[in-house]
Amino acid sequence: MELKPVAPAAKGPASRFVGDVYSTAIAGREEPSPLIAAVVRFVPGARTHWHSHALGQTLYVTEGVGLVGTRDGEVVCVRAGDTVYAPPGEEHWHGATAGNVMCHVAMVVRDGDAPDTTWLEAVSDEEFQAANEAVAPSRVDAVR
C-alpha cells in the first residue's frame, strides 16, 4: 500500500475547457494500473469541450448541479450522487449549469499508449444555453 500526497489543483487549459475548471489528479498512469481519475471542479457556466474516450468514461458527481450533453442533443442534469457513463467513442461534454458549481470524479481507462481522450471543439455559448433551457428547472433547482 502507498499513501500518496494530495496533488495540487491545476487550472484546465482553454484548449479543453470553457470557463474556469480545476482538476486534481487522484490516479494516474502508473503501471500496471490502466485507471486515470481526477476530481474536476467547474464554476457556474464552465464546461469541457466536446470530446470522446477510446474506452468510455465514468463520471461520479460529488457536489453541485451539472449537465452532460451528447451530439444527438440529449442533455441530462446531474447532481451529487449521480453517475453517468459515456460509452467508447461517444462525443459528449459536461460541466456546471449556468447558475451552479459542479464537481465530479472523472474516470477513464487507458488503452496502452493510445490516447485516452480525443479533444474536439468548444461547446458554444448557444449550445450551452440551449442545454440549460432543455433540462427541467425543478431538477436544476432541487436540493437533495
Disulfide bonds with the S-S distance in Angstrom:
none
